[in-house]
Amino acid sequence: MLLFPTAIGSEPILSCDSMPHWRRCMQGHAAANIMPLAAANRIGLETVAPCKENGGQSSVLRFYGSSFITDDTGELVSSAGREEQTVLLASFDLDLIAENRLNWGFYRDRRPEFYGSIAEI
């Protein structure tokens, strides 16, 4: 299982909601590796007041929570909200995941004996 503990929230410079993009990227990791994924993200507001140590800058960051679990195809199986603490649980059939991994061939068809030549300087 892929585990991603994160602390991601509102973008300090851009005025956009990056949560959907963050989630889709993580779902892609699950699908590409053919394994379930759990992403735990922080919630709440963090305010930084100007001080000498930060060069007199101030900022506010709202962490968007939205923790989730996917199956081995990247499909969401459990999801949390943006502001509440939540415990997410999921069960997976490991034999079925192993069979899926063999059927897809992402790992079956790898040829690591050839990696050396592309990594040479």
N, C-alpha and C positions, 0 to 999 in steps of 0.2 A: 504494500500500500504506500502511495506517495503521501507524505504529510507536509503541509505548508503552514507553519505558524506565521502570521503576518500582522502588520500594523500599518494599514493603508487607508487613506481617506481622501478628503477633498484636496484638489490640487491647489497649492498656494498661489500659483501664477495664472494658470488657466481657469477659466470659468466653465468647467465641464464636469460631468459626473462620470468618473472613470470606472465605476464599479462594474457595469456590464462588460466592458472591455477586459478588465482584470479577470472576471469570472470566465469569459470565453477562452482567454489564454490558458487558464488553469484546466479547463475542461479539455482543451487540446492536448495538454500534457498527459492526462489520464488516457485519452484515446490513442495517442501515439505510443504510449508505453503498455497499453492494454492491461491496465491495473487500476483499481479503485483509488480515489484521491479524497483526502479530507483537507479543507482549507479553513483554518480558524483565524478570524480577523477581529481586531480590537474594535470596541465601541467607545463612544463618548467624545468629549470636546477637550482639546488641549490648547491652552493659551500661553504664549510666551511674551512676557513683558520686556520692554527695552531695558538693557543694562549694559555695563561696560564690557562684560564678557561676550555679548553677542553683537557688539558694535552699534548698540542703540536701536536695534531692529525689534519689531513686534510681529507676531503672526498668530493666526488661529487655524487650527486643523481639526476638522470633524471627521473622526474615523467612522466608516460606513458599515461596520459589521458585515452582515450578509454572508456569514460563514456557511459552508455547504459541504456535502459529500456527493461524489459521483460514483457511478459504476465504472467498469473497465472500458466502456465505450465513450465515457465522458458525459453520459446522461445524468442529470441531477436526480438524486434519490432522496435527499433531505436538505432543507435550507432554512436558515435563520433570518430574522428581520434585521433591520438596520440599527435599532436602538436598544434592544433588550438582550440580556444575557440568556443564552440558550444552550442546552445540551442536545447534541444531535447523535443519533445512533443509526447504524445500518448493519445488515448481515449480508455476506456474500458467499456464494458457492465456489470455493477455490478450485475444485475439479473442473467446473464449467469454465472458469476464467482460464485455466491452463489449456483447455480444449480450444477456446476462442483464440488464444495466443498462437497455438499451433496452426489453426485454420487460416488466420490472417497472414502469417508468415513474416511479420515484421522482424522477428528475431530468428526464425528458422533459416531465412535466406541471407543472413549476414555473413560476410567473408572477412573476418578480422585479420586473417593472414595477409591480406593485401593492404591493410591500413598503414603499414610502415612506410611504403613508398610515397604515399601522399603526405606524410608527416615529415619527410626528410627536408632539411634546409639546403 
